[in-house]
Amino acid sequence: MSSKTQSGLSRSEEIIQKHREFLWPSVTNFYQHPLVADRAHMQYLWDLEGRKYLDFFGGILTISVGHTNPKVTSKIKAQVDRLQHTSTLYPTEAIVALAEKVAQIAPGKLQQSFFTNSGTEANEAAILLARMATGSFDVVALRHGYSGGSSLAKSVTAQAPWRAGGVVSVGMAHAINPYCYRCPLGLKYPDCGVACANDVENLIQTGTSGHIAAFIAEPIQGVGGFITPPPEYFKIVFKAVKKYGGLFISDEVQTGFGRTGKHWFGIEHWEVVPDVITCAKGMGNGVPIGATVTTAELAASYRGLTISTFGGNPVTSVAARATIEVIEEENLRENAASVGAYFRDKLEALQEKYPLIGEVRGKGLMQGLELVTDRATKEPAAEATAQLLKRARENGLLIGKGGLYGNVIRLSPMLNISKSDVDEAVRLLDKSLSEIRL
């Protein structure tokens, strides 16, 4: 069969053309000539032309236990045939089973969940709940953070490209984030005394009413470029948040469900138990799901009524529970830690080889490479990042990018990859880095 359509274009070219015609142009694609995905299985993805790729971005940290993992998809198929949708107006076995499983793995006394469709909705629900529970309106977030695409989530977000559209930022304040590689205070860790953490209290005193509803942060900033705080950071911040009456919301949309290794949730590495956890992405291995998890006491403070037409849908609930069970049964949190450490060593070896890599950072299977034109000046190498993304694709490796300056490579393979997968990814990264021409 010819790969050309009646229009004379290839199948991929026709889809790209129709994407440009019928979808908003703001729907961003990677690459000048976008990759049209056709199928995938476990750690591999194929395009429409049949080219095979090792996927080390996982649908933006969403494919946590492998594309089309039969342990998950078999349960999805069975549920579709049994009961596909009811809304939250009717309890189902699926939503209750998922909520019970989340309560088992959540830290502290976080026992009750509200299910939605995305991380954006999960964060909205958390902020709304915090305002009801505390009677305060002010929310503190971090610079370089990303919280979603709605108007409220954009106001929490603190990166200009993701805030366009005239967001309403009343009640939002943004503290200095723990970006040690580019410390905005010009200090160096650990001599700095984690001064950025103390800025949170200063901001509450000067940029809010002095009594806040919540502090919300990603343990490791995702879109921000996998910015990873020092060990003391969140303990200091937690004390300040509590001092001024706020709830601590941990945005685990990207860091949750074993991604950072050892723990279920990223914030556990910093030995802090949040009041609210929000999650999505890797929770369901690709189905649209979000959750806001909190204590029974805080959940009871929600005033008025709420529903979610699609949140806690039987199909997505079954998918999420199956995903959690795979992570449990295959000990994938430990795999993320051990293979992640192995991966980190390999990336640091690449850093020694290529001056272009200014910093390697992250935890578990959430690793970032910040690319710079000069290690002394730390000038962001956005052009090199774009080239590396393209060269890696052409060599058969899918990777992501992020950061305010567009110069951070984001690497987030499935939690069940092996060291041999890492070896192959690093080989392809090495080859791709050697091909960059500036």
C-alpha positions in Angstrom: 0.0 0.0 0.0 1.3 3.5 -0.9 2.3 5.7 2.0 0.9 8.7 0.0 -2.7 9.8 0.4 -4.9 11.1 -2.4 -3.6 14.6 -1.8 -0.1 13.4 -2.7 1.0 14.0 0.9 2.4 11.4 3.2 0.0 10.2 5.9 2.0 12.2 8.5 2.1 15.3 6.3 -1.7 15.2 5.9 -2.3 14.8 9.6 0.1 17.7 10.3 -1.7 19.9 7.7 -5.1 19.1 9.2 -3.8 19.7 12.7 -2.7 23.2 11.6 -6.1 23.7 9.9 -8.5 22.5 12.6 -6.7 22.9 16.0 -5.7 26.1 17.7 -2.2 27.2 16.7 -1.4 27.6 20.4 -1.5 23.8 20.8 2.3 23.3 20.8 4.1 20.5 19.0 7.7 19.5 19.4 9.9 19.8 16.3 9.6 21.9 13.2 8.2 18.9 11.5 6.1 17.2 14.2 6.2 13.5 14.9 2.9 11.8 14.3 2.6 9.0 16.7 0.9 5.8 15.5 1.3 3.1 18.2 3.3 2.3 21.3 4.2 -0.5 23.6 6.0 -0.4 26.9 9.1 1.8 26.4 8.8 2.1 22.7 6.7 4.3 20.3 6.3 4.1 16.5 5.4 6.9 14.1 3.1 6.6 11.1 6.1 5.8 8.9 7.0 2.8 11.2 10.1 4.4 12.8 10.7 3.1 16.3 11.7 5.3 19.2 12.9 4.7 22.7 10.6 6.9 24.7 12.3 8.8 27.5 9.6 11.5 28.0 6.5 9.3 28.5 3.8 11.7 27.3 5.2 14.4 29.7 5.8 12.1 32.7 2.5 10.3 32.2 3.3 6.8 31.0 4.5 5.5 34.3 4.3 1.7 33.8 4.8 1.4 30.0 2.7 2.2 26.9 -0.3 -0.1 26.5 0.8 -2.2 29.5 -1.5 -5.2 29.3 -1.8 -5.3 33.1 -3.5 -1.9 32.9 -5.2 -2.0 29.4 -6.8 -5.4 30.0 -8.7 -3.9 33.0 -9.6 -0.8 31.1 -11.1 -3.0 28.3 -13.1 -5.1 30.7 -14.5 -2.0 32.5 -15.5 -0.3 29.2 -17.6 -3.4 28.4 -19.1 -3.4 31.9 -19.8 0.3 32.8 -18.2 3.2 31.1 -19.7 6.3 32.7 -22.1 7.4 35.4 -20.8 10.8 36.9 -20.2 11.2 40.6 -23.9 11.3 41.2 -23.8 7.5 41.6 -21.1 5.7 43.7 -19.3 2.9 41.9 -17.1 0.1 43.0 -14.3 1.5 40.8 -14.2 5.0 42.4 -14.4 3.6 45.9 -11.6 1.0 45.3 -9.4 3.7 43.9 -10.0 6.1 46.7 -9.3 3.4 49.3 -6.0 2.5 47.5 -4.9 6.2 47.4 -5.7 6.5 51.1 -3.4 3.5 51.8 -0.4 5.0 50.0 -0.8 8.7 50.9 1.3 10.1 53.7 0.0 11.1 57.1 -3.7 11.3 57.5 -4.5 12.1 53.9 -7.5 9.8 53.5 -10.1 11.4 51.3 -10.0 12.1 47.6 -11.8 14.3 45.1 -11.3 13.0 41.5 -11.2 15.2 38.4 -9.8 15.0 34.9 -6.4 16.7 35.1 -3.7 18.3 37.2 -5.2 21.7 36.5 -8.5 20.8 38.0 -6.8 19.1 40.9 -4.9 22.3 41.8 -8.0 24.4 41.4 -9.9 22.2 43.8 -7.0 22.3 46.3 -6.9 26.1 46.3 -10.6 26.4 46.6 -10.6 24.0 49.5 -7.8 25.9 51.2 -9.7 29.2 51.0 -12.8 27.6 52.5 -10.9 25.8 55.2 -8.8 28.8 56.4 -11.2 31.7 55.7 -8.2 33.4 54.0 -7.8 34.2 50.3 -4.0 34.7 49.7 -2.0 32.0 48.1 1.8 31.8 47.9 3.4 29.9 45.0 7.0 29.8 43.6 8.6 31.5 40.7 9.3 29.2 37.8 6.3 27.0 38.9 3.6 25.6 36.6 0.2 24.7 37.8 -2.0 24.2 34.7 -3.9 25.9 31.9 -7.0 27.4 33.5 -7.2 31.1 34.5 -6.6 30.3 38.2 -3.8 27.8 37.4 -2.1 30.3 35.2 -2.2 32.9 38.0 -0.4 30.3 40.2 2.1 29.6 37.4 5.1 31.9 37.3 6.6 31.7 33.9 5.7 34.5 31.4 5.1 32.2 28.3 2.5 30.2 30.3 0.8 33.3 31.8 -0.3 35.0 28.6 -4.0 36.0 28.3 -4.4 38.5 31.1 -4.7 36.2 34.0 -6.3 37.5 37.2 -3.6 37.3 39.9 -5.5 38.8 42.8 -4.5 36.9 46.0 -1.5 35.3 44.4 2.1 36.0 45.5 5.3 34.3 44.2 8.3 33.7 46.3 11.9 33.1 45.1 12.3 29.5 44.2 15.2 27.2 45.2 16.9 27.4 41.8 20.4 26.8 43.2 22.1 26.7 39.8 20.8 30.2 39.0 20.3 31.6 42.5 18.4 34.9 42.2 20.1 36.1 45.4 23.6 35.4 43.9 24.4 33.0 46.8 25.9 29.5 46.8 24.5 26.4 48.6 25.1 25.5 51.4 26.8 28.7 52.5 23.6 30.5 51.7 21.7 29.1 54.6 18.8 28.3 52.2 18.0 32.0 52.1 15.4 31.4 49.4 13.3 29.4 51.9 13.3 32.4 54.3 11.9 34.5 51.5 8.6 32.7 51.8 8.0 34.2 55.3 9.2 37.6 54.1 6.8 37.4 51.2 3.9 36.5 53.5 4.7 39.4 55.7 5.0 42.0 52.8 3.1 40.6 49.9 -0.1 39.2 51.5 -2.6 40.0 54.2 -0.4 38.2 56.7 -2.8 35.3 57.0 -2.6 32.9 54.0 -4.9 30.2 52.7 -2.1 28.1 51.2 1.4 27.6 49.9 1.5 25.5 46.8 4.6 24.0 45.1 5.9 21.2 43.0 8.5 19.3 45.0 10.5 19.3 41.8 9.4 21.9 39.3 8.4 20.1 36.1 7.9 22.6 33.3 10.3 24.9 35.2 13.1 22.5 34.2 13.2 19.9 36.9 14.5 22.4 39.5 15.2 20.5 42.6 15.3 22.1 46.1 18.0 21.4 48.7 17.1 19.0 51.5 16.3 21.6 54.1 14.1 23.7 51.9 10.5 22.5 52.5 10.9 22.0 56.2 11.8 25.7 56.5 8.9 26.7 54.3 6.4 24.4 56.1 7.1 26.1 59.4 6.5 29.5 57.8 3.3 28.4 56.2 1.9 27.0 59.4 3.0 30.2 61.3 0.7 32.3 59.1 -2.3 29.9 59.1 -1.9 28.3 55.7 -2.2 24.9 54.3 0.7 23.2 52.5 -0.3 21.9 49.1 2.1 19.6 47.4 1.6 19.6 43.6 2.5 16.0 42.7 1.2 16.1 39.2 4.7 15.2 37.8 6.5 13.9 40.9 3.8 11.5 42.2 3.4 7.7 42.0 7.0 6.6 42.4 8.5 9.0 39.8 11.2 10.3 42.1 12.1 6.8 43.5 11.5 5.0 46.8 8.5 7.1 47.9 5.0 7.3 46.4 5.1 11.1 46.5 8.0 13.5 45.8 7.5 15.6 48.9 8.3 12.6 51.1 12.0 13.0 50.2 11.9 16.4 52.1 10.3 14.7 55.1 7.2 17.0 55.1 3.6 15.8 55.4 1.5 18.2 53.4 -2.1 19.1 54.1 -3.2 18.5 50.5 -1.7 16.5 47.6 -2.7 17.1 44.0 -1.9 14.5 41.4 -2.6 13.4 37.8 -0.4 12.3 34.9 1.4 9.1 36.0 -1.4 8.2 38.3 -3.3 6.6 35.4 -0.6 5.7 32.9 -2.2 7.8 30.2 -5.9 8.1 31.0 -7.2 11.6 31.9 -7.4 11.7 35.7 -6.7 14.1 38.5 -7.0 13.8 42.3 -7.0 16.2 45.3 -6.2 14.2 48.4 -6.6 15.6 51.9 -7.6 14.8 55.5 -11.2 14.0 56.5 -11.3 17.2 58.6 -10.2 19.4 55.7 -12.4 17.7 53.2 -15.4 18.3 55.5 -14.7 22.1 55.4 -15.8 22.3 51.7 -18.9 24.4 51.6 -21.7 24.1 49.1 -22.1 21.3 46.6 -19.7 19.9 44.0 -19.8 17.2 41.4 -17.4 16.0 38.7 -19.1 14.8 35.5 -16.0 12.8 34.4 -13.9 12.7 37.5 -13.7 9.3 39.1 -15.1 7.8 35.9 -15.2 4.0 36.3 -12.8 3.4 33.4 -10.2 6.0 34.6 -10.6 4.8 38.2 -9.9 1.2 37.2 -6.9 2.3 35.1 -5.4 4.3 38.0 -5.9 1.5 40.5 -4.3 -1.0 38.1 -1.4 1.4 37.6 -0.8 1.7 41.4 -1.0 -2.1 41.7 1.6 -2.6 39.0 3.9 -0.2 40.8 3.4 -2.1 44.0 3.6 -5.7 42.6 6.7 -4.9 40.5 8.4 -2.8 43.2 8.8 0.0 40.7 9.5 2.7 43.3 12.7 0.9 44.2 13.4 0.3 40.5 13.0 4.1 39.9 15.5 4.7 42.7 18.1 2.2 41.6 17.9 2.6 37.9 17.5 6.3 38.4 20.8 6.4 40.3 22.4 4.4 37.5 21.0 6.8 35.0 22.2 9.8 37.0 25.8 8.4 37.0 25.7 8.0 33.2 24.3 11.6 32.8 27.1 13.0 35.0 29.6 11.2 32.8 28.1 12.9 29.8 28.4 16.2 31.7 32.2 15.6 32.1 32.4 14.9 28.4 30.3 17.8 27.1 30.8 21.4 28.5 27.4 22.2 27.0 25.8 20.4 30.0 25.9 22.9 32.9 24.0 20.9 35.5 22.4 17.5 36.0 19.6 17.5 38.5 16.5 15.7 39.6 15.6 12.5 41.5 14.8 9.0 40.5 13.6 8.8 36.9 13.0 12.5 36.7 16.4 13.8 35.5 17.2 17.1 33.8 20.1 18.5 31.9 20.5 22.3 31.8 22.4 23.3 28.7 24.6 26.4 28.6 26.9 28.0 26.1 29.5 28.7 28.8 29.7 27.2 32.2 31.2 30.3 33.7 28.5 32.7 32.5 25.7 30.1 32.4 24.3 31.6 29.3 21.3 29.4 28.3 21.8 27.3 25.2 18.3 27.3 23.8 19.4 26.7 20.3 21.6 23.7 21.3 18.6 22.3 23.2 16.4 22.5 20.1 19.1 20.8 18.1 19.5 18.1 20.7 15.8 17.4 20.7 15.9 17.1 16.9 19.0 15.0 16.7 17.8 12.7 19.4 14.6 12.1 17.5 16.5 11.4 14.3 18.6 8.9 16.3 15.6 7.1 17.7 15.2 8.7 21.2 12.3 10.8 22.4 13.2 13.4 25.1 11.5 16.5 26.5 12.5 20.1 27.2 11.5 22.8 29.6 12.8 25.7 31.7 12.0 29.4 31.5 14.8 29.8 28.9 14.0 26.7 26.9 17.4 25.2 27.7 16.6 22.2 29.9 16.4 18.6 28.6 13.8 16.6 30.6 14.2 12.9 30.9 11.4 10.8 32.4 11.3 7.2 31.2 8.8 4.6 32.5 9.3 3.4 36.0 9.8 -0.2 34.8 12.8 0.4 32.4 16.0 -1.5 32.8 19.6 -0.5 33.0 20.0 -1.7 29.4 17.4 0.8 28.4 19.4 3.5 30.1 22.5 2.3 28.4 20.8 2.6 25.0 19.3 6.0 25.8 22.7 7.4 27.0 24.3 6.0 23.8 21.8 7.9 21.7 22.2 11.0 23.8 25.9 10.8 23.5 25.6 10.5 19.7 23.1 13.3 19.5 25.3 15.7 21.6 28.2 15.0 19.4 26.2 16.1 16.4 25.2 19.5 17.7 26.6 22.4 15.6 26.4 26.0 16.9 
